[in-house]
């Protein structure tokens, strides 16, 4: 498994929590932020 920094994992966990708690109009924004956090984590894992 690739090494990923603790801050990247913490960011992903925070965005996931926000996504789980979002509702209504907030849901779309939370989904975009979660997708961004996942993308950043994948880029870090791939070494970009």
C-alpha positions as a Markdown table, in Angstrom:
| # | Residue | x | y | z |
|---|---|---|---|---|
| 1 | Unk | 0.0 | 0.0 | 0.0 |
| 2 | Unk | 1.4 | 3.4 | -0.9 |
| 3 | Unk | 2.3 | 5.9 | 1.8 |
| 4 | Unk | -0.1 | 8.7 | 2.2 |
| 5 | Unk | 0.5 | 11.6 | 4.7 |
| 6 | Unk | -1.6 | 11.8 | 7.8 |
| 7 | Unk | -2.9 | 15.3 | 6.9 |
| 8 | Unk | -4.3 | 13.9 | 3.6 |
| 9 | Unk | -6.0 | 11.1 | 5.5 |
| 10 | Unk | -7.3 | 13.6 | 8.1 |
| 11 | Unk | -8.7 | 15.8 | 5.4 |
| 12 | Unk | -10.5 | 12.9 | 3.8 |
| 13 | Unk | -12.0 | 11.8 | 7.1 |
| 14 | Unk | -13.2 | 15.4 | 7.8 |
| 15 | Unk | -14.8 | 15.7 | 4.3 |
| 16 | Unk | -16.4 | 12.3 | 4.7 |
| 17 | Unk | -17.9 | 13.3 | 8.1 |
| 18 | Unk | -19.2 | 16.6 | 6.5 |
| 19 | Unk | -20.7 | 14.5 | 3.6 |
| 20 | Unk | -22.5 | 12.2 | 6.0 |
| 21 | Unk | -24.0 | 15.1 | 8.0 |
| 22 | Unk | -25.0 | 17.1 | 5.0 |
| 23 | Unk | -28.6 | 17.3 | 3.7 |
| 24 | Unk | -30.6 | 19.2 | 1.1 |
| 25 | Unk | -28.6 | 21.9 | -0.7 |
| 26 | Unk | -25.6 | 21.3 | 1.5 |
| 27 | Unk | -25.3 | 17.7 | 0.1 |
| 28 | Unk | -24.1 | 18.8 | -3.4 |
| 29 | Unk | -21.4 | 21.0 | -2.0 |
| 30 | Unk | -20.3 | 18.3 | 0.4 |
| 31 | Unk | -20.2 | 15.8 | -2.4 |
| 32 | Unk | -17.9 | 18.1 | -4.5 |
| 33 | Unk | -15.6 | 18.6 | -1.5 |
| 34 | Unk | -15.5 | 14.9 | -0.8 |
| 35 | Unk | -14.6 | 14.2 | -4.4 |
| 36 | Unk | -11.8 | 16.7 | -4.2 |
| 37 | Unk | -10.4 | 15.2 | -1.1 |
| 38 | Unk | -10.5 | 11.7 | -2.6 |
| 39 | Unk | -8.8 | 13.0 | -5.8 |
| 40 | Unk | -6.0 | 14.7 | -3.7 |
| 41 | Unk | -5.5 | 11.5 | -1.7 |
| 42 | Unk | -5.2 | 9.4 | -4.9 |
| 43 | Unk | -2.7 | 11.9 | -6.4 |
| 44 | Unk | -0.6 | 11.8 | -3.3 |
| 45 | Unk | -0.7 | 8.0 | -3.3 |
| 46 | Unk | 0.4 | 7.9 | -7.0 |
| 47 | Unk | 3.2 | 10.3 | -6.3 |
| 48 | Unk | 2.0 | 13.4 | -8.3 |
